[in-house]
Amino acid sequence: MTITVALENYTVMAKHGYYEFEHEQNQPFNFSVWATIIDHSIAGKLTNTLNYADIQIAIDAEIIDSKPIGLMETMSERIIKNLSTNEMVSKIKIRIEKPQAPLPHPGGLAVIEMQWVRPQ
């Protein structure tokens, strides 16, 4: 049995981006995180799984009130590092959307996705 715990479409307002002007005012970042739990008995105990609130807390810890992060890839790496300390997590997939990313002309949605798998 595979168990996935997820938090989708969590929007955080923050001042991150590669360009200095992106650090002047908040812009939205939309996070979706899926974590696969190691196959074992949860037995009705929250300590035997990953609380989806912990996903939100991990995002907040890395994104809110932090120094500007230049790349969404770096954001993703930091969130993975935070969540992977939970020994129950065997795989993490993160999608970050940046709807107000500076693009050369209107149209498109800037997105990165990253996946991590616990080494065997």
N, C-alpha and C positions, 0 to 999 in steps of 0.2 A: 504494500500500500504506500502511495506517495501522498504526503501532506504538504500543501502549500499555504503559507500564511502571507497575506499581502495587504498593502495599503496603496490604493490607487488614487490618482488625481489630487494629491495633497499639494496645495499651492502655498508657497512661502514668498513673502516680499523681502527682497534683500538687494544689496549693492555689490554685485559681482559681475565680472566680465573682463575680457582681455584689454579693453580700452579704458583709459583714465576717466573719460566722461561717463562711463557706465557705473562709476563709483560715487557719483554725485547724488543720485536719487534711487529709491527702491524701484525694482521691477519684478514682475512675477517669474517664478520658477516653479514648474509643475513636476512633482515627483510621483513615480509609481515604482514600488519595490515589491518583489516577490521573493520569498525565502522558502526553500524546500527543507523540510524537517527530516532528520534521520529517522528511518523506519523503526519505531519501537512503541511500546505501550505508553500512551499519554496518561491513562488512568485518571482522567478528570483533574489533573494537576497542572496548573499554569507553569510551574517550574519545569515541566517535561516538554515544553514547546517554546515558541517565540510569541510573546504578546504583541499584537499589531500596534499597540500603543508604544512599545519599545522601538518600533520602526520610526514612528513619528518623532519620538524623543531623540533618536540617533540623527535624523535629518536636522532637527532643530539645533542640536549640539554642534553640528559641523557648519551650518549655514547662517543661522540667525546670530547677529552681533559678532561675527567673526571678521577678521581682516579680509579684504577683497580677495576672492579666488579667481584667477584668470581664466581657467578652463573648466567646463562642466565635467570633463574627464577626471579632473582632480577632485571635484566635489564627489563624484561617484566613488573614487578610490577611498576617500576618507569615510564615507558612509559604510562602504563594505568593510573597511578595517574595524569600524565600530561594531557593526552587527556580527562579524565573524568571530568575535570573542565568545559568543554563545555557542557552546559545544554541540547543541542540538541542531544547529544550522549546517546543512551539507552543501547548499548552493544558494546563491543570491543573484538576482537579475534586477538591474536598475534602469529605469528610463527617466531621463530629465528632458523636459521641454522648456524652451525659452521663447515665449511668444513675441517678445519685444526685442529680439536680437537684432543688432544693426546689420541689415542686409543692403546690398546695392540698390534694390528697388523693391516695391511692395510685392508680397506674395511669399508663401512658404512658411514652414515652421521649423525652427532649429531644434534638433533632437540629437541626443546621444543615448546609446544603450551600452551597458557593460554587464558582463556576466563573470561570476567568480565561482569556482568549485573547490571545496576543501580537498587539499592533497590527501591521498590515501596513505 
